[in-house]
Amino acid sequence: MAIGWKLHGDGRTPPPGEVVGPDERLSWGRTAGIGAQHVVAMFGATFVFPVVMGLDPNLAIMMSGIATILFLLIVKGRVPSYLGTSASFVGAAASIRAAGGTTANVTGAILVAGLVLAAAGVLIHVLGAGILHRIFPPVVTGAVVMLIGFNLAPVVANVYWPQDQWVALATLAVVVLCAVLLRGFWSRIAILIGLVFGFLLSWILDRTAGRITAPDGTGQVSRHFRVDFGKVKAADWFGFPHLHSPDFKTSAVLVALPAVIALIAENTGHVKAVAAMTETDLDPYLGRAIAADGVGTVLASAVGGAPTTTYAENIGVMAATRIYSTAAYYVAAVVAILFGLCPKFGALVAVTPGGVLGGITVVLYGMIGLLGAKIWIENRVDFGDPVNLVPVAAGIILAVGNVTLKITKDFPLQGIALGTIAVLVGYHALNTAQRTPRGAGAGVIAPGETEVVADVPSRRAPGTAQEAE
């Protein structure tokens, strides 16, 4: 059942070696405490990403709670997870706005991507998880995640960093130091710590150094304070976030669709992680989880909110506490909904200085890109094989360089969309057409060198597409 839990033991913290299962709970007081930890864990990224995408953080927080409840119902309470704001659409949002798109175009594109993700989840549920490895092998998913992150480099260089380079540099330094020197929970919220530091530094500089002459987010140069609390003072303490309807534009949709591949890979990894921690087989629920994420994204974007995804931060809380109760997630979801009903909080987040975002996004965008490399490493993808190397190399350069292919006057393929198509189509076409047996020393990098992998008869290592096929 999605709702209804049996009390674990006497309801107190379980002794060493014991865990609280998804269908169990502690006392409601302790469950509320665990739920509060989940709120803190998801909070930083869930409101930072909407700010970066130009969306309402209040609405994102509120819809994350609603989407989480919907997710738990769809997976029948078997996959404890929180649905926070997804970073996979950050690149798409930036590209859509750079091409003159509106906020409605951004949410419209995200909604269509959510529908595709939901449909993919249903297909996976019907056909089985094995289809994932055939269509989206690690070399492809890693490349798509990488190009989504690295495509954002010009946004940092041209939009955020010029607004206040010294605050950006100081914020960047704090994020790096916190991520490296702090431990446990504090390390996981390094981005949030950097944001608070940069915000306070900007406020102090306004009162000591005065106004700054610099461009704003639109590129217009003016003399202004770094932080303007006028809108914060005018905002109410209680009220509904601003809602808006999405608008659909084909070019914007094409830019957003590649994120679906990243979300499928992300959700799959998170379900596998939860399965390992709870020592249960969750493969029958993988399709449901992906479909539920898609439904959550559709619901959120339909009212102008941010896209959703399962959160690794909350999986980390479960790993630390060994409490997998979905009751705690329902508590976290209700708290998030209540936070979303405070417009003053949203107004405070919305006045985050551009220089602060500049320092945060340097690390954030780079980390998104390097998650792709992590997928390659974990699956031991062999780039001595030209079928892996060539389409990935081409796709990443097309995306990072924001290259445009004009199909027609009103139908361009650009950046992320073009790079993803190059990787996906290029890999499968070359994989099908190549006649030379793999492992024949035909690599582009270090040709003729064959990696020796125990118990693997060819150059392709475990976790690559050939193995899945």
Secondary structure as GFF3:
##gff-version 3
##sequence-region A 1 469
A	DSSP	beta_strand	6	7	.	.	.	ID=ss1
A	DSSP	beta_strand	24	25	.	.	.	ID=ss2
A	DSSP	alpha_helix	28	53	.	.	.	ID=ss3
A	DSSP	alpha_helix	57	74	.	.	.	ID=ss4
A	DSSP	beta_strand	83	85	.	.	.	ID=ss5
A	DSSP	alpha_helix	90	98	.	.	.	ID=ss6
A	DSSP	alpha_helix	103	127	.	.	.	ID=ss7
A	DSSP	alpha_helix	130	135	.	.	.	ID=ss8
A	DSSP	alpha_helix	138	150	.	.	.	ID=ss9
A	DSSP	alpha_helix	153	155	.	.	.	ID=ss10
A	DSSP	pi_helix	156	160	.	.	.	ID=ss11
A	DSSP	three_ten_helix	161	163	.	.	.	ID=ss12
A	DSSP	alpha_helix	165	181	.	.	.	ID=ss13
A	DSSP	alpha_helix	184	188	.	.	.	ID=ss14
A	DSSP	alpha_helix	190	208	.	.	.	ID=ss15
A	DSSP	beta_strand	212	215	.	.	.	ID=ss16
A	DSSP	beta_strand	221	224	.	.	.	ID=ss17
A	DSSP	alpha_helix	230	234	.	.	.	ID=ss18
A	DSSP	alpha_helix	250	256	.	.	.	ID=ss19
A	DSSP	alpha_helix	259	278	.	.	.	ID=ss20
A	DSSP	three_ten_helix	283	285	.	.	.	ID=ss21
A	DSSP	alpha_helix	286	302	.	.	.	ID=ss22
A	DSSP	beta_strand	308	310	.	.	.	ID=ss23
A	DSSP	alpha_helix	312	321	.	.	.	ID=ss24
A	DSSP	alpha_helix	326	340	.	.	.	ID=ss25
A	DSSP	alpha_helix	343	350	.	.	.	ID=ss26
A	DSSP	alpha_helix	354	378	.	.	.	ID=ss27
A	DSSP	alpha_helix	386	400	.	.	.	ID=ss28
A	DSSP	beta_strand	404	408	.	.	.	ID=ss29
A	DSSP	beta_strand	411	414	.	.	.	ID=ss30
A	DSSP	alpha_helix	415	433	.	.	.	ID=ss31
A	DSSP	alpha_helix	465	468	.	.	.	ID=ss32
###
